[in-house]
Amino acid sequence: MDGSDSYGFWSLRPGPVDVALHSNVETATIDIDSTGRMWIASDTRNDIEVRYSEYPYTTFSDPITVASGINSDDIALVTALPNGTVGVLWSD
């Protein structure tokens, strides 16, 4: 890096937002869909969960379990798809 890149808070939300993930989360990924909704997918010891937030992303929904009975080493990701939907994928 040449030092010209810098980090700054977004003027519409000038502080961090707490997202209460499960204590056993190994990974979490974030994406924003075509409607502007932000999604987080994460794994717990046994479940795949997603949460969402509406602009300007100040609070997140309660977790939504999309899969149960996963292995403790499985991980998940969320991605916005070109057809306007969101995909949640996880290892098995």
C-alpha positions in Angstrom: 0.0 0.0 0.0 1.2 3.5 -0.7 -0.6 5.1 2.2 -3.3 6.8 0.1 -6.0 4.4 1.1 -7.8 5.3 4.3 -10.8 4.1 6.3 -13.6 6.4 7.5 -17.0 6.0 8.9 -20.0 6.4 6.5 -21.6 9.8 7.1 -25.2 8.3 7.2 -24.1 5.9 10.0 -21.1 7.4 11.7 -20.5 4.5 14.2 -20.3 0.8 14.3 -23.3 -1.5 14.5 -23.4 -4.5 16.8 -24.4 -7.8 15.2 -25.0 -10.5 17.8 -23.7 -13.7 16.2 -23.8 -17.0 17.9 -20.8 -17.7 20.1 -19.7 -20.7 18.0 -19.5 -18.9 14.7 -16.5 -20.0 12.6 -17.1 -17.7 9.6 -19.5 -15.0 8.5 -20.0 -13.4 5.1 -21.9 -10.2 4.0 -23.5 -9.1 0.8 -26.1 -6.6 -0.4 -28.9 -7.7 -2.7 -30.5 -5.8 -5.6 -33.0 -4.1 -3.3 -30.3 -2.8 -1.0 -31.0 -5.3 1.8 -27.8 -6.4 3.6 -27.4 -10.1 4.4 -25.1 -11.9 6.8 -24.7 -15.7 6.7 -22.9 -17.6 9.5 -22.4 -21.0 10.8 -22.9 -22.2 14.4 -21.8 -25.6 15.7 -25.0 -27.2 14.2 -26.8 -24.6 12.1 -26.5 -22.2 9.2 -28.1 -18.8 10.1 -28.8 -15.7 8.1 -29.7 -12.2 9.3 -30.7 -9.1 7.3 -30.8 -5.4 7.7 -32.5 -2.6 5.7 -30.7 0.6 4.7 -29.0 2.3 6.5 -28.1 -0.9 8.2 -28.4 0.2 11.9 -30.1 -3.0 13.2 -30.2 -6.6 12.1 -33.0 -9.2 12.2 -33.1 -12.1 14.5 -31.3 -15.2 13.1 -33.1 -17.3 10.5 -32.0 -20.9 10.5 -31.7 -22.2 6.9 -30.0 -25.5 7.7 -29.7 -27.7 10.7 -27.5 -30.7 11.6 -24.4 -29.5 9.9 -20.9 -30.6 10.9 -18.9 -28.4 13.3 -16.3 -27.7 10.6 -18.9 -26.6 7.9 -18.9 -23.0 6.8 -21.4 -20.8 5.0 -21.6 -17.8 2.6 -24.3 -15.5 1.3 -24.1 -14.0 -2.2 -26.4 -11.7 -4.2 -27.3 -13.4 -7.5 -27.8 -11.6 -10.8 -31.5 -12.5 -11.0 -32.3 -10.4 -8.0 -32.3 -13.3 -5.4 -29.8 -14.2 -2.7 -28.1 -17.5 -2.4 -26.8 -19.2 0.8 -24.3 -21.9 0.3 -22.6 -24.1 2.9 -20.1 -26.9 2.9 -21.1 -30.4 3.9 
